């Protein structure tokens, strides 16, 4: 029984280490004693630069869920690109759709890049009402994050706020 307790404790320590997303101030994963822990250093969303082919992209990180970047009614292949300003480690993306009841896409993908040109698909899932939660099993280190509508949803795609964790 004591061995089982030791194994469970080891598992808990390793699991907690896997969920400390963030980015180090120096831009790498190896922290010096003077740097904050990674979980405390995801870049401030107010510093993110947004682009893509969704109108008013910057509204997706303005801190106000009553405003939103809203696509055209037909939104398959519409994308939102977030420049985090430095490499960050994360394993979850949350898309709040604001007040539009049907403001989600049928399927959405998370793609990442270090250079803003060459993107790799990390995860895809169905969109959902109110908040689409995209939970990536393996933490990802990237500077650029692209959210891409892969499949048409019931209405225009509304991105009121994007959160990384």
C-alpha positions as CSV (number, residue, x, y, z in Angstrom):
1,X,0.0,0.0,0.0
2,X,2.9,2.3,0.8
3,X,4.3,1.8,-2.7
4,X,0.9,2.7,-4.2
5,X,0.9,5.9,-2.3
6,X,4.4,6.7,-3.5
7,X,3.4,6.0,-7.1
8,X,0.3,8.2,-6.8
9,X,2.4,11.1,-5.3
10,X,4.9,10.8,-8.1
11,X,2.0,10.9,-10.7
12,X,0.5,14.0,-9.0
13,X,3.8,15.8,-9.1
14,X,4.4,14.9,-12.8
15,X,0.8,15.8,-13.7
16,X,1.1,19.2,-12.0
17,X,4.3,19.9,-13.9
18,X,2.5,19.2,-17.2
19,X,-0.1,21.9,-16.6
20,X,2.1,24.9,-15.9
21,X,1.7,26.6,-19.3
22,X,3.3,29.9,-20.1
23,X,6.4,31.4,-21.5
24,X,9.6,32.4,-19.9
25,X,10.7,36.0,-20.0
26,X,13.8,35.0,-21.9
27,X,11.7,33.2,-24.5
28,X,12.9,29.7,-23.7
29,X,11.8,26.9,-21.4
30,X,14.8,26.9,-19.2
31,X,14.3,29.3,-16.3
32,X,16.9,31.1,-14.3
33,X,16.5,31.6,-10.6
34,X,15.5,35.2,-11.2
35,X,12.7,34.4,-13.7
36,X,9.0,33.8,-12.8
37,X,7.5,30.4,-13.2
38,X,6.1,29.7,-16.7
39,X,2.5,29.7,-15.5
40,X,2.8,33.3,-14.4
41,X,4.2,34.5,-17.8
42,X,1.7,34.0,-20.6
43,X,2.0,37.3,-22.5
44,X,-0.7,39.9,-21.7
45,X,-3.5,39.6,-24.3
46,X,-3.5,43.4,-24.6
47,X,0.0,43.1,-26.3
48,X,-1.1,40.4,-28.8
49,X,-1.3,41.4,-32.5
50,X,-4.2,39.8,-34.4
51,X,-4.7,39.3,-38.1
52,X,-6.5,36.9,-40.4
53,X,-9.5,37.2,-42.6
54,X,-12.1,37.7,-39.9
55,X,-13.2,41.3,-39.7
56,X,-12.3,43.4,-36.6
57,X,-9.9,40.7,-35.4
58,X,-8.6,42.8,-32.5
59,X,-12.0,42.7,-30.8
60,X,-11.2,39.1,-30.0
61,X,-8.8,40.2,-27.2
62,X,-10.2,43.5,-26.1
63,X,-11.3,42.2,-22.7
64,X,-15.0,42.9,-23.5
65,X,-17.3,39.9,-24.3
66,X,-20.0,42.3,-25.6
67,X,-17.8,43.1,-28.7
68,X,-16.6,40.4,-31.2
69,X,-14.8,39.7,-34.4
70,X,-17.6,38.3,-36.5
71,X,-17.2,36.5,-39.8
72,X,-19.4,36.6,-42.9
73,X,-22.3,34.1,-42.7
74,X,-20.3,31.7,-44.8
75,X,-17.1,31.2,-42.8
76,X,-15.5,27.9,-43.7
77,X,-11.6,28.6,-43.9
78,X,-12.0,31.9,-42.0
79,X,-9.0,32.3,-39.7
80,X,-7.8,34.4,-36.8
81,X,-4.0,34.6,-36.3
82,X,-2.6,35.7,-32.9
83,X,1.0,36.9,-32.5
84,X,1.8,36.3,-28.8
85,X,4.9,38.5,-29.2
86,X,7.2,35.7,-27.9
87,X,7.1,31.9,-27.7
88,X,4.6,30.6,-25.1
89,X,3.8,27.2,-23.8
90,X,0.1,26.4,-23.6
91,X,-2.3,23.4,-23.8
92,X,-5.7,25.0,-24.0
93,X,-7.5,27.6,-26.1
94,X,-10.9,28.9,-25.2
95,X,-13.1,30.9,-27.7
96,X,-15.9,32.8,-26.1
97,X,-18.6,33.5,-28.7
98,X,-20.3,36.5,-27.0
99,X,-24.0,37.1,-27.3
100,X,-24.5,35.4,-30.7
101,X,-26.3,32.1,-29.8
102,X,-25.2,30.4,-33.0
103,X,-21.8,32.1,-33.3
104,X,-19.7,29.0,-33.4
105,X,-18.3,27.1,-36.4
106,X,-19.0,23.4,-37.0
107,X,-15.4,22.4,-36.6
108,X,-12.4,24.6,-35.6
109,X,-8.6,23.9,-35.6
110,X,-5.7,25.2,-33.6
111,X,-2.5,25.6,-35.7
112,X,0.8,27.0,-34.4
113,X,4.0,28.5,-35.7
114,X,7.3,30.0,-34.6
115,X,7.6,32.2,-37.7
116,X,4.0,33.2,-38.6
117,X,4.4,31.5,-42.0
118,X,4.6,27.7,-41.5
119,X,1.7,26.5,-39.4
120,X,1.3,23.0,-37.9
121,X,-2.2,21.7,-36.9
122,X,-2.1,20.8,-33.2
123,X,-5.8,20.0,-32.6
124,X,-9.3,20.2,-34.0
125,X,-12.7,19.8,-32.5
126,X,-16.4,20.7,-33.0
127,X,-17.4,24.3,-32.1
128,X,-19.9,24.7,-29.2
129,X,-22.4,27.3,-28.0
130,X,-21.1,30.1,-25.8
131,X,-17.6,28.8,-25.3
132,X,-15.6,26.5,-27.5
133,X,-12.9,24.7,-25.4
134,X,-9.9,23.3,-27.2
135,X,-7.9,21.2,-24.8
136,X,-4.6,20.0,-26.3
137,X,-3.2,16.8,-24.7
138,X,0.5,17.7,-25.2
139,X,1.6,21.3,-24.3
140,X,2.6,23.4,-27.3
141,X,5.4,25.9,-27.6
142,X,4.6,28.6,-30.2
143,X,4.7,32.3,-30.9
144,X,1.8,32.3,-33.4
145,X,-1.6,30.7,-32.9
146,X,-4.1,30.3,-35.7
147,X,-7.7,29.5,-35.1
148,X,-9.3,28.3,-38.3
149,X,-12.9,27.4,-39.1
150,X,-12.8,24.1,-40.9
151,X,-16.6,23.5,-41.1
152,X,-19.5,25.8,-41.4
153,X,-21.6,26.4,-38.3
154,X,-25.2,27.4,-37.9
155,X,-24.5,31.2,-38.2
156,X,-21.6,33.6,-38.6
157,X,-18.5,32.8,-36.5
158,X,-18.3,35.1,-33.5
159,X,-15.1,35.4,-31.5
160,X,-15.7,37.7,-28.6
161,X,-12.6,36.7,-26.6
162,X,-9.8,34.2,-26.9
163,X,-8.0,32.8,-23.8
164,X,-4.9,30.7,-23.7
165,X,-3.9,28.6,-20.8
